[in-house]
């Protein structure tokens, strides 16, 4: 049965169907094979509806809406200008500014694709003008945007938290350490690249210009303060933080900056509605699919086949990383989290692994896979936004993928990279 479902999904993906079609088809075929027909289809529908019932999922469309408002407004440009004012003049400073801006906007939006658009659109021309190759520039933007998966708010953490019943607040704070570590690794690489390729430096900003840049970026910088400070100060939950972010983004762009007008609300709402519909369809069908494969005991068969019962905690974490990394190279990250998390749940529980640590590793693998050929979703976002051919977009990715894989290895070897902030906040 597992082989049949896998062949159906791969076949439909190769034929060019959007991800929800292979997932729905495989789920329905699996249901028919188990129950000999459609007689109990209402059970499958109930499982699908149960997947989108958790209240925590309300945060997803609200963070998407807040990101959409900020992407169309001035928040991203103000953050970029501030970062450039402080580090744009050092060797490799423009590239480091790009990575830092992606991280900051990720802390504001929680969306990798929104970050590619908001940061990549203004900075890619500057990178090219400064002497960076297009393949390096594209790879830097795509992979730096994936830090948004780890810096709160993260839609990946929300989905994982709902599926695994893990505290989303703990996941949010655990992602900060790895996110900052990856930013440091990318910055060192940018510095080396600029020296090797003799990339000229930018003009140094005066302290007066830096002061103006900070003042202009002060309002957008309150987003991570609201999210992290509000949640860990006990003022509101992650879902309530999402609602506050929408209100704050609206007031910022419509009232304070006046960068958007009331007619823009329709376009923003329509865009958010379309993205939310796709996400929730995937979540619903993914939950139904997970129920089917669990009912058929496919996870147990797969885990027995790879011998995971004989592995220790480190072996289980490495296996999880490999499985999620490979899957996200081909399939939408949300679907991968929905389908694979229940498969590995028994092994995680049996080895006593911290579910927050596992969540950070899984989300990191999702981030890596999102920017890795052949079908990483951020690759195709970059192709659509920057109008560049596929091979040019992926040419510069190997060094960044290597650094991300190394980051996963460091987290496995030194779990406190992810857990020390969580332990400080929740002890």
ChimeraX attribute file (.defattr): number of C-alpha atoms within 10 A of each C-alpha:
attribute: neighborCount
match mode: 1-to-1
recipient: residues
	/A:1	13
	/A:2	15
	/A:3	7
	/A:4	11
	/A:5	19
	/A:6	13
	/A:7	14
	/A:8	16
	/A:9	22
	/A:10	15
	/A:11	13
	/A:12	17
	/A:13	18
	/A:14	8
	/A:15	10
	/A:16	10
	/A:17	12
	/A:18	11
	/A:19	17
	/A:20	20
	/A:21	16
	/A:22	22
	/A:23	25
	/A:24	19
	/A:25	17
	/A:26	24
	/A:27	25
	/A:28	21
	/A:29	18
	/A:30	20
	/A:31	24
	/A:32	15
	/A:33	13
	/A:34	14
	/A:35	11
	/A:36	11
	/A:37	12
	/A:38	13
	/A:39	9
	/A:40	12
	/A:41	13
	/A:42	10
	/A:43	12
	/A:44	20
	/A:45	14
	/A:46	12
	/A:47	20
	/A:48	23
	/A:49	18
	/A:50	14
	/A:51	24
	/A:52	20
	/A:53	13
	/A:54	11
	/A:55	9
	/A:56	17
	/A:57	19
	/A:58	17
	/A:59	20
	/A:60	21
	/A:61	21
	/A:62	22
	/A:63	26
	/A:64	22
	/A:65	27
	/A:66	24
	/A:67	29
	/A:68	22
	/A:69	25
	/A:70	25
	/A:71	21
	/A:72	17
	/A:73	21
	/A:74	20
	/A:75	26
	/A:76	25
	/A:77	19
	/A:78	21
	/A:79	24
	/A:80	23
	/A:81	20
	/A:82	23
	/A:83	23
	/A:84	25
	/A:85	23
	/A:86	20
	/A:87	19
	/A:88	22
	/A:89	17
	/A:90	19
	/A:91	20
	/A:92	26
	/A:93	24
	/A:94	27
	/A:95	31
	/A:96	26
	/A:97	25
	/A:98	29
	/A:99	27
	/A:100	25
	/A:101	29
	/A:102	32
	/A:103	28
	/A:104	26
	/A:105	33
	/A:106	30
	/A:107	26
	/A:108	31
	/A:109	32
	/A:110	30
	/A:111	26
	/A:112	29
	/A:113	22
	/A:114	24
	/A:115	31
	/A:116	26
	/A:117	21
	/A:118	26
	/A:119	26
	/A:120	27
	/A:121	15
	/A:122	14
	/A:123	20
	/A:124	20
	/A:125	13
	/A:126	16
	/A:127	20
	/A:128	14
	/A:129	10
	/A:130	16
	/A:131	15
	/A:132	22
	/A:133	13
	/A:134	18
	/A:135	17
	/A:136	23
	/A:137	23
	/A:138	26
	/A:139	25
	/A:140	24
	/A:141	26
	/A:142	31
	/A:143	28
	/A:144	30
	/A:145	34
	/A:146	29
	/A:147	36
	/A:148	31
	/A:149	30
	/A:150	32
	/A:151	29
	/A:152	30
	/A:153	32
	/A:154	26
	/A:155	25
	/A:156	26
	/A:157	29
	/A:158	24
	/A:159	22
	/A:160	25
	/A:161	22
	/A:162	19
	/A:163	18
	/A:164	16
	/A:165	10
	/A:166	18
	/A:167	16
	/A:168	24
	/A:169	23
	/A:170	21
	/A:171	30
	/A:172	27
	/A:173	26
	/A:174	27
	/A:175	31
	/A:176	22
	/A:177	19
	/A:178	26
	/A:179	24
	/A:180	17
	/A:181	17
	/A:182	23
	/A:183	18
	/A:184	15
	/A:185	15
	/A:186	23
	/A:187	20
	/A:188	14
	/A:189	18
	/A:190	23
	/A:191	18
	/A:192	14
	/A:193	17
	/A:194	21
	/A:195	13
	/A:196	9
	/A:197	11
	/A:198	13
	/A:199	18
	/A:200	17
	/A:201	16
	/A:202	17
	/A:203	10
	/A:204	15
	/A:205	16
	/A:206	11
	/A:207	11
	/A:208	9
	/A:209	15
	/A:210	18
	/A:211	15
	/A:212	15
	/A:213	21
	/A:214	19
	/A:215	12
	/A:216	19
	/A:217	21
	/A:218	15
	/A:219	17
	/A:220	22
	/A:221	18
	/A:222	15
	/A:223	22
	/A:224	20
	/A:225	13
	/A:226	20
	/A:227	26
	/A:228	19
	/A:229	15
	/A:230	17
	/A:231	20
	/A:232	17
	/A:233	12
	/A:234	8
	/A:235	11
	/A:236	16
	/A:237	18
	/A:238	23
	/A:239	22
	/A:240	17
	/A:241	23
	/A:242	24
	/A:243	19
	/A:244	20
	/A:245	24
	/A:246	21
	/A:247	13
	/A:248	18
	/A:249	25
	/A:250	20
	/A:251	13
	/A:252	21
	/A:253	21
	/A:254	18
	/A:255	12
	/A:256	11
	/A:257	14
	/A:258	13
	/A:259	14
	/A:260	18
	/A:261	10
	/A:262	7
	/A:263	8
	/A:264	12
	/A:265	14
	/A:266	10
	/A:267	11
	/A:268	17
	/A:269	13
	/A:270	12
	/A:271	14
	/A:272	20
	/A:273	15
	/A:274	10
	/A:275	13
	/A:276	17
	/A:277	12
	/A:278	12
	/A:279	17
	/A:280	19
	/A:281	17
	/A:282	24
	/A:283	26
	/A:284	22
	/A:285	29
	/A:286	26
	/A:287	24
	/A:288	28
	/A:289	26
	/A:290	24
	/A:291	20
	/A:292	20
	/A:293	22
	/A:294	15
	/A:295	12
	/A:296	17
	/A:297	13
	/A:298	16
	/A:299	20
	/A:300	17
	/A:301	13
	/A:302	14
	/A:303	16
	/A:304	12
	/A:305	10
	/A:306	11
	/A:307	11
	/A:308	17
	/A:309	16
	/A:310	10
	/A:311	15
	/A:312	14
	/A:313	18
	/A:314	13
	/A:315	14
	/A:316	21
	/A:317	24
	/A:318	15
	/A:319	17
	/A:320	21
	/A:321	23
	/A:322	14
	/A:323	16
	/A:324	25
	/A:325	24
	/A:326	16
	/A:327	22
	/A:328	27
	/A:329	21
	/A:330	20
	/A:331	22
	/A:332	20
	/A:333	23
	/A:334	20
	/A:335	23
	/A:336	20
	/A:337	25
	/A:338	25
	/A:339	23
	/A:340	18
	/A:341	21
	/A:342	19
	/A:343	21
	/A:344	20
	/A:345	13
	/A:346	15
	/A:347	21
	/A:348	19
	/A:349	11
	/A:350	11
	/A:351	15
	/A:352	11
	/A:353	16
	/A:354	14
	/A:355	19
	/A:356	25
	/A:357	23
	/A:358	22
	/A:359	24
	/A:360	28
	/A:361	27
	/A:362	27
	/A:363	30
	/A:364	27
	/A:365	26
	/A:366	30
	/A:367	30
	/A:368	28
	/A:369	28
	/A:370	31
	/A:371	31
	/A:372	26
	/A:373	22
	/A:374	16
	/A:375	17
	/A:376	23
	/A:377	23
	/A:378	25
	/A:379	24
	/A:380	21
	/A:381	18
	/A:382	25
	/A:383	17
	/A:384	13
	/A:385	12
	/A:386	16
	/A:387	11
	/A:388	15
	/A:389	12
	/A:390	15
	/A:391	11
	/A:392	15
	/A:393	24
	/A:394	22
	/A:395	15
	/A:396	18
	/A:397	22
	/A:398	13
	/A:399	15
	/A:400	23
	/A:401	18
	/A:402	12
	/A:403	16
	/A:404	23
	/A:405	18
	/A:406	14
	/A:407	20
	/A:408	24
	/A:409	16
	/A:410	16
	/A:411	19
	/A:412	21
	/A:413	11
	/A:414	11
	/A:415	18
	/A:416	17
	/A:417	22
	/A:418	26
	/A:419	24
	/A:420	13
	/A:421	17
	/A:422	22
	/A:423	13
	/A:424	9
	/A:425	14
	/A:426	10
	/A:427	6
